[in-house]
Amino acid sequence: MARTTAKTAQDVLMADFQTLVRDTEKLLDHTKTLAGDQADELREQIHDSLLRARETLKATEQSLRLKGEAAVAKTEEYVQENPWQAIGIAAGVGFLIGLLATRR
């Protein structure tokens, strides 16, 4: 369950960033109607920034995915090796959350 939740959150985040990049590219296309050297220079700078952002996004996505998968695997391994401790920790955290929720 934790694995699917983390994957879903990562997928939503990546989809949002990709939408942002696509929208910015559309904006860049719409600026073609502007005239002058400054407009051309601005479009070039935006285009270069988008390329860098896309490359960084891909690298970040891969890094986050690997780290998330490793964290989930370690957690599952710990829970399987120490089931009673995991149950105790979960009960304690649930108790604390319950206390905090009732104080509101």
Buried (B, 14 or more C-beta within 10 A) or exposed (E): EEEEEBBEEBEEBBEEBEEEBEEBBEEBEEEEEEEEEEEEEBBEEBEEEBEEBBEEBEEEBEEBBEEBBEEBEEEEEEBEEEEEEBEEEEEEEEEEEEEEEEEE
